[in-house]
Amino acid sequence: MGCYVNPVEVRKEDWLNKNGEEVGNAITFDGRDGCLPVCLINNGFFTAAGVCYSESEFKAFKAEDGRKKRWFYVKLEKLHEVCEDLKD
């Protein structure tokens, strides 16, 4: 896994609330045209917002591992603004 939302000016939670649509656990990889699923994961001391840019990434984030997760659909053009690795 290696593509994460990292906005400079705001917290990732605030950025996702403004730029994404929270959808819950019923999310699917190909659920919204022009969007990618993003998983906000609570790691205890910090959160991470992983971009599911492939089906294998989606399955890895979707796997149950005991961490609290929130799911968002985010438009691809918005993700390009805050995720340098996604541009490749």
ChimeraX attribute file (.defattr): number of C-alpha atoms within 10 A of each C-alpha:
attribute: neighborCount
match mode: 1-to-1
recipient: residues
	/A:1	12
	/A:2	10
	/A:3	17
	/A:4	21
	/A:5	25
	/A:6	18
	/A:7	16
	/A:8	9
	/A:9	7
	/A:10	10
	/A:11	12
	/A:12	19
	/A:13	17
	/A:14	11
	/A:15	17
	/A:16	24
	/A:17	12
	/A:18	10
	/A:19	15
	/A:20	21
	/A:21	16
	/A:22	17
	/A:23	13
	/A:24	12
	/A:25	12
	/A:26	7
	/A:27	17
	/A:28	16
	/A:29	19
	/A:30	13
	/A:31	12
	/A:32	13
	/A:33	9
	/A:34	11
	/A:35	20
	/A:36	23
	/A:37	29
	/A:38	30
	/A:39	26
	/A:40	22
	/A:41	17
	/A:42	15
	/A:43	12
	/A:44	8
	/A:45	5
	/A:46	7
	/A:47	15
	/A:48	17
	/A:49	21
	/A:50	22
	/A:51	26
	/A:52	23
	/A:53	18
	/A:54	13
	/A:55	12
	/A:56	12
	/A:57	17
	/A:58	21
	/A:59	13
	/A:60	13
	/A:61	21
	/A:62	17
	/A:63	9
	/A:64	10
	/A:65	9
	/A:66	8
	/A:67	10
	/A:68	13
	/A:69	20
	/A:70	15
	/A:71	24
	/A:72	23
	/A:73	27
	/A:74	22
	/A:75	17
	/A:76	15
	/A:77	10
	/A:78	14
	/A:79	23
	/A:80	14
	/A:81	13
	/A:82	17
	/A:83	16
	/A:84	13
	/A:85	12
	/A:86	16
	/A:87	10
	/A:88	5
